[in-house]
Amino acid sequence: MQLQTDIRTWQPPAGAASVRNWEKFGCAIPAPKLAPSMWVKLFNPPTAFSFDEAWLLCQCSDEKWLAWIPDYGEILLSTNEFCAT
């Protein structure tokens, strides 16, 4: 008995609209603008016992924010560590 497999990577059908095509027409959903006093969802909370959300306090650079996590305290987060809720 021989096992035959046919594993393929999914490809969109020819002529299907891609995300880039939608962006050309302005139909892409823009990411929410980050601002102080905004709650964000953390991808990886700093400890197993801390909350998974943080309150943005102030922007330190283009990709860094000072934030406060309940029951943890202040933390410096990169923008790739959270998303707007």
Order of alpha helices (4+ residues) and beta strands (2+ residues): alpha-beta-beta-beta-beta-beta
